Amino acid sequence: MKRFINFLKKQPFLCAVLAVILAMAGIKLLDGTGLFGEAVLRIILAMAMGFFLYLISGEKTLDCCGESTGYAIKVLAPCLILPAVIGLTGFLGFFTDTAIRSDWPIQLLGGALEMLSVGLFEEVLFRAVINDGIMYQFRNFKGVWILCALVSSLVFGWVHVISADVSQPLLMAQAILKILTCAQFGLCMLFLYWKTRNIWACALVHALFDFMPGWAEYILDVQRETNQSYVAAGESGVFVIVFYLIEAAVLLIAM
């Protein structure tokens, strides 16, 4: 085992590939029941990704996790404008004719923990592990920064639509736009990671980005969205495309 670990330390890109495979297998095979179950699952996966990150970068990657968090949130605040508007609009739209959940504090806490665990897991994997794996493996390549940006951002976008139905042009268009908007957001996170090396700050902003649009669903008695394919058929698909275009424009300004 020690020889294998020493071998992996000398192969940072292989570590990154193995981390992605393990992460995807974990999401597919392991089942987290409920909000807290999903949070626990992703925290476990984040810890596993942290092990690969340690093999790639050593302890120094975690040295800056307590610094510049406020700065990071300030810099990426424009990325949170659209999620905040969506969340407030959703709350006001449902509030007038929807009852408040009797267990809303537990639901809200569970939702916050779930989104925080997702942000932590995805940032450790898609920003730190993939970026550092490529950076350390191909450090002598002049275009390594561009390579890191393209691979980490596009892989991040691709995994969000990996299970989507793209059998129709409308569905395909939505999937492509989702990949591009996720890639844009991923680039914002990556630029911040390069500047601060604070993966915790990236995870926190990521969690806020995911939590804000649907926070009303944890407070009000409405049906939570369970579809994670990010595409829709019919007229809803046209609305999704318009939304992705707006999101792309906002993220472009934020970048």
JOZI-V149138 format. One record per backbone hydrogen bond with DSSP energy under -0.5 kcal/mol. NH is the residue of the N-H (numbers start at 1). CO is the residue of the C=O. If there is no record, write none. Layout:
NH_CO, NH_CO
//
This chain:
5_1, 6_2, 7_3, 8_4, 9_5, 10_6, 10_7, 11_8, 15_11, 16_12, 17_13, 18_14, 19_15, 20_16, 21_17, 22_18, 23_19, 24_20, 25_21, 26_22, 27_23, 28_24, 29_25, 30_26, 32_30, 33_31, 34_32, 37_33, 38_34, 39_35, 40_36, 41_37, 42_38, 43_39, 44_40, 45_41, 46_42, 47_43, 48_44, 49_45, 50_46, 51_47, 52_48, 53_49, 54_50, 55_51, 56_52, 57_53, 58_53, 58_54, 61_58, 62_59, 63_60, 65_62, 67_64, 72_68, 73_69, 74_70, 75_71, 76_72, 77_74, 79_76, 80_76, 80_77, 81_78, 83_79, 84_80, 85_81, 86_82, 87_83, 88_84, 89_85, 90_86, 91_87, 92_88, 93_89, 94_90, 95_91, 96_92, 97_94, 98_94, 98_95, 101_219, 104_101, 106_103, 107_103, 108_104, 109_105, 110_106, 111_107, 112_108, 113_109, 114_110, 115_111, 116_112, 117_113, 118_114, 119_115, 120_116, 121_117, 122_118, 123_119, 124_120, 125_121, 126_122, 127_122, 127_123, 128_123, 129_124, 130_125, 131_127, 132_128, 133_129, 134_130, 135_131, 136_132, 137_133, 138_134, 139_136, 141_138, 144_141, 147_143, 148_144, 149_145, 150_146, 151_147, 152_148, 153_149, 154_150, 155_151, 156_152, 157_153, 158_154, 159_155, 160_156, 160_157, 161_158, 162_159, 164_161, 166_164, 172_168, 173_169, 174_170, 175_171, 176_172, 177_173, 178_174, 179_175, 180_176, 181_177, 182_178, 183_179, 184_180, 185_181, 186_182, 187_183, 188_184, 189_185, 190_186, 191_187, 192_188, 193_189, 194_190, 195_191, 196_192, 197_192, 197_193, 199_197, 202_198, 203_199, 204_200, 205_201, 206_202, 207_203, 208_204, 209_205, 210_206, 211_207, 212_208, 213_209, 214_211, 215_211, 215_212, 217_214, 218_215, 219_215, 219_216, 220_216, 221_99, 222_220, 236_233, 237_233, 237_234, 238_234, 239_235, 240_236, 241_237, 242_238, 243_239, 244_240, 245_241, 246_242, 247_243, 248_244, 249_245, 250_246, 251_247, 252_248, 253_249, 254_250, 255_251
//
